Amino acid sequence: APYYTGPSEDFSRPGRTWLPTMGETRFPVYDLVSTWYHEGVPGHHLQIAQWTHVADSLSRYQASVGMVSANAEGWALYA
């Protein structure tokens, strides 16, 4: 399944989207556009990178809410 890893806290490592290749000769292109929107911009990448960027100004509660699955997936589905 495709997934996203966020950037490091100091942004020295970028966020990345990982896609399954189904072996060396097959690549699932039928849902590629929706996957990029879900995992990239305006999906998880935008959400998590922005969350990381403003993390210092958030309370511990506010910072923890962003990583609740319902919030993260709801954001990406809305995107």
N, C-alpha and C positions, 0 to 999 in steps of 0.2 A: 504494500500500500504506500502511496506517496506520503511524505511527511516533511515537516519543516523544523530546522534547528535555528534558534535565534542567534543574534550577534553576541559577542562577548560584552561584558559590562563597560569596557573602555573602547569598544568598537574597533579593536585591533583585528578581530576576526569577523567577517561579514555573516549575515544570516544566509542560510542555504536551503534550497528546496531539493529534496531527493525523490527521484522517480524510479519505479521498478522497470527493468528492461526486459523481463520475461525471457532471459537467455541472451545469447549473443546475436541472434538474427531477428528477433521480434521486439517491437516497441509499440506500446498501446497509445495510438494517436487519436482514437475516437473521442476521448474525453480530455485531451490535453489543454484546451482553452479553459474549460471550467476548473480544471485542476490548478492551472496557473493563477487564476483569479482567487481561488480558495486559499492556496498556499502562499501566493506572492502579494502583489498589490492589487486591490485593496484588502487582502485577506490577512493571514497570520503574520506575514513579514511586516506590513505596515503597523499592525497592532502591537506586536512584540517589540519591534524596534522603537516605536514611540514610547511604549511602556518603560523600556530600558532607559531611554533618553530622559524621562521625567522622574525616574525612580527616587532620586534624592529628595524631591519635593513632596512625595507621597507618604502618608502614614503607613505603618506596617499593615493595617487592615486594607487600605486602598491597594497597596502593592500585592497583597495576597489574592484579592478578588480577581485580578487580571488573569491569574493562572487557573482559575476554576474552570473545569472543562465546559460547563454550560455557557459560560461567558465567552471563552475562546472560540468554541465551535459556533456559537450563535453569531459572533462577529463575522467569522469566515463565511458562514452560510449567507448572511445578509449581504456580504460583499459580492 
